[in-house]
Amino acid sequence: MATLFLGVAEALAQEQQNLSAERRIVVSIADRKLAVVEDGRVLKVYPTAVGAKATPSPTGMFKVATRVKDPTWYGPKGKVVQPGASNPLGDRWIGLDRKGYGIHGTNQPNSIGRAASHGCIRMRKADVEELFALVRVGDVVEFVAEPTEELAWIFESEQLIASAE
């Protein structure tokens, strides 16, 4: 019985440690990439699509406000697309605290790597599902338009991650 309690206590301590980790998502609009950074380490880098020239992605600091599996898309002029293969959001929506903006899947995977969205960040199905499992409501999301030293470091780390895998 003591072993059981010790195991539960260790599991709770590990979960508490994970909850206290400083995690943020950094989107480089210029590089069309998204990185998950936790406690100063780059965990993962993903290719993305960003806002088109006519409908650019916003810049600044945001927070994850919602996480929705199999979202419904509410488009212009009252158009509604239920979850499924034709849904422009794919099967995951990570909504930001800026209304109408988020990180999501896509039904147009060929748009990844391009400036093609209405301002949201699009990801491949497997990538957004993996990210969805990593993020929590309240996590910081930073959209950066211009290259910075920090972005260079983050996306240089991508090469190190790939070589370690």
C-alpha positions in Angstrom: 0.0 0.0 0.0 2.9 2.4 0.8 4.3 1.7 -2.7 1.0 2.7 -4.2 0.8 6.0 -2.3 4.5 6.7 -3.2 3.7 6.1 -6.9 0.6 8.4 -6.7 2.6 11.1 -4.9 5.4 10.9 -7.5 2.9 11.1 -10.4 1.2 14.1 -8.8 4.6 15.8 -8.3 5.5 15.2 -11.9 2.1 16.6 -13.1 2.6 19.7 -10.9 6.1 20.2 -12.3 4.7 20.0 -15.8 1.9 22.5 -14.9 4.5 24.9 -13.6 6.7 24.7 -16.7 6.9 27.9 -18.6 5.7 27.0 -22.1 5.1 29.4 -25.0 4.5 29.1 -28.7 6.5 31.3 -31.0 5.3 31.9 -34.6 7.7 33.4 -37.0 5.6 34.9 -39.7 8.5 35.5 -42.0 9.8 31.9 -41.6 6.3 30.4 -41.7 7.2 28.2 -38.7 5.9 27.7 -35.2 8.1 26.6 -32.3 7.1 25.2 -28.9 9.5 26.5 -26.3 9.5 25.3 -22.7 11.7 26.5 -19.9 14.1 28.0 -22.5 14.4 24.8 -24.6 13.0 24.4 -28.1 10.8 21.2 -27.9 9.5 21.2 -31.5 9.4 23.2 -34.7 6.6 22.9 -37.2 6.0 24.3 -40.7 2.9 26.5 -41.0 0.9 28.6 -43.4 0.4 32.2 -42.2 -1.8 35.1 -43.3 -1.9 36.2 -46.9 -0.8 39.6 -47.9 -4.4 40.9 -48.0 -5.3 39.2 -44.7 -2.0 39.1 -42.7 -1.5 37.4 -39.4 -1.5 39.8 -36.4 1.6 40.4 -34.5 2.0 40.5 -30.7 1.5 38.5 -27.6 -1.6 36.4 -27.2 -2.8 33.5 -25.0 -4.4 30.2 -25.8 -8.1 30.8 -24.9 -9.8 27.6 -26.2 -8.9 24.2 -27.4 -11.6 22.5 -29.6 -11.6 19.0 -31.2 -13.6 18.7 -34.4 -14.5 22.4 -34.6 -17.3 23.9 -36.6 -16.2 26.7 -39.0 -18.3 29.9 -39.1 -17.3 31.7 -42.3 -18.3 34.9 -44.0 -21.9 35.6 -45.0 -23.2 33.0 -42.5 -21.5 30.1 -44.1 -21.2 27.1 -41.6 -19.1 24.0 -42.2 -19.6 21.1 -39.7 -16.6 19.0 -38.7 -15.3 16.8 -41.4 -13.0 16.6 -44.5 -14.3 19.9 -46.0 -13.8 21.9 -42.8 -11.2 24.6 -43.4 -10.1 24.3 -39.7 -9.2 20.6 -39.9 -9.9 18.7 -36.8 -8.3 20.9 -34.2 -8.7 24.6 -33.2 -6.5 26.3 -30.7 -8.2 29.7 -30.3 -6.4 32.8 -29.2 -7.6 35.5 -26.9 -7.8 37.7 -30.0 -11.3 37.0 -31.4 -11.3 35.1 -34.7 -7.6 34.1 -34.6 -6.1 30.8 -33.8 -3.9 27.9 -34.8 -5.6 25.1 -36.6 -5.5 22.3 -39.1 -6.5 22.7 -42.7 -8.3 21.0 -45.6 -5.6 22.6 -47.9 -2.3 21.0 -46.8 -0.6 22.4 -49.9 -0.9 25.8 -48.3 1.7 24.9 -45.6 4.8 27.0 -46.1 2.9 29.8 -47.8 1.2 33.0 -46.9 -2.3 31.8 -47.6 -4.7 32.1 -44.7 -7.0 34.8 -43.5 -4.6 35.5 -40.6 -4.7 32.3 -38.7 -1.8 29.8 -38.5 -2.5 26.6 -40.4 -0.7 23.3 -39.7 -0.6 19.8 -41.1 -3.1 17.4 -39.5 -0.5 15.3 -37.6 1.4 18.5 -36.5 -1.7 20.3 -35.1 -2.8 17.2 -33.3 0.6 16.9 -31.6 0.6 20.6 -30.7 -3.0 20.3 -29.4 -1.8 17.7 -27.0 1.0 19.9 -25.8 -0.7 23.2 -25.2 -2.9 24.4 -22.4 -5.4 27.2 -22.0 -3.3 30.2 -20.8 -0.1 29.3 -22.7 1.5 32.4 -24.3 1.5 32.6 -28.1 3.8 35.2 -29.7 3.4 36.1 -33.4 6.6 37.8 -34.7 6.7 39.4 -38.1 10.4 40.4 -38.4 13.5 38.3 -37.8 15.1 38.7 -34.3 18.1 37.2 -32.6 15.8 35.1 -30.5 14.0 33.8 -33.6 17.3 32.9 -35.2 18.2 31.0 -32.0 14.9 29.2 -31.9 14.8 28.1 -35.5 18.6 27.3 -35.5 17.7 24.9 -32.7 15.4 23.1 -35.2 18.5 21.7 -36.9 19.8 20.4 -33.6 16.4 18.8 -32.8 16.3 17.1 -36.3 19.8 15.8 -36.0 19.0 14.3 -32.5 15.9 12.4 -33.7 
